[in-house]
Structure formats: structure tokens, C-alpha cells
Amino acid sequence: MGFAGSTSSFTRFRILDPVPQPLWQQLPDRLRKYAFRDIDDSQEMSSCGWVSFDNMLDTAWSEIPPQKADYVVFSLRLDRRRIPAGVVKKYMSLAFIEENERLRRQDKSFISRERKKEIREQVLARLRGRFLPVPGEFNVLWLTKRNEVWFASTRESMIDLFLEEFLKTFELHLEQLTPYNMASGVLGGDSPACLDHLEAACFAPISQ
């Protein structure tokens, strides 16, 4: 679920770089530059990009701007075309049966490695046209006063993708707010050296 749901799982980040003042006026244009591109009518396996927080079909922010008081809100949309392995196996088998029959009529019996690769590519190309990509939406909440960004996912692969897209779009580096990083920020100074030497504490009696 995203931030508009009754429950939400998210990852917090802090911005490491100073945010240049002109960036706030450039935000809509930067989001549009790297907006989501639809692949329904193509054979591409995946596509990702920014969309409106309020409507994932709005890639131009024509309805509602991303700025909301002290917050900037938008979403990362990721569409993936998934072809079940069983379907690929079935149509690969049918294609090889057809190829073997064609070779038999030519008094041949061997399918070269290059031809096998070509057949596989042809089968996958046909299947891509028959399977629509599955859309996924992950909300982003930028707390401008706190210099923090919240991303509505805890999956490592999605976090990596988000960090890459955020840096590409805004030219700002993010650091994930783990308990270790948060403690370092609160303590300051030589806190990393102190934290590295802490030992786990037991807050409950150990049953015998």
C-alpha cells in the first residue's frame, strides 16, 4: 500500500547534498523529463519513471502539481511484462517441432545453435505482444523542511531503482536512514567509532 492507504511500509532517506534554490522551480520540468513511458504497444519488458501521486496515468502533472505546502509528492511507476515460464516452454516446444518438420522435408536433422537462438527470439517476440505489462506504483514523499524523502517500499531492488532514478532526475544523493545512521546523526562527533564498539544488550531474562 502507498501513503494514502490505512497502512504503509516505507523507507526513509536523508538528502546529503545542498538543495540548490532554483531546483524548486525546476521540479515539475525535471519530473516530466523523466516521466513514465508506456510500453503497452511495444515489446519492451519493463519501463519505469515518475507519475503523479494522485493519478498514475498522469505523466504531465496536468491535474495537480507535485508541490503541496511543505511537501513534494509524486510516485515511481514500474511496469513489467511477465511471461510465465510454462508458456515460454510450451511455445518453444511447438516451434522446435515445426522446425524439425521443416528440416525433415529437406532431409536434414540438425538445428544449429544460431538457429535455436533465432527461434527463441522469435517466440519471445510473439509472446511479448500477447502479454500486457503489469503496473506497479510506489509513492514518494519529500519532506522539504526536514530534508528527508520517504519511499513507499522496503524491497531492496526497488530501493536501488529509486535511488538511481532520484539521482538522475534531481542530481541529489540520498542516504538510507538506518538505525545506525540515525544514531550517528544524533550523537555526532566520533559517534561512529563508539557505535562500532557497542555490544548487544539483553532487556529480558533468559529462560533456563
Beta strands, then each sheet from edge to edge (+ up, - down):
strand 1: 11-15
strand 2: 46-51
strand 3: 67-68
strand 4: 71-80
strand 5: 134-143
strand 6: 148-151
strand 7: 174-176
sheet 1: 2+ 4- 5+ 6- 1+ 7-
sheet 2: 2+ 4- 3+
end
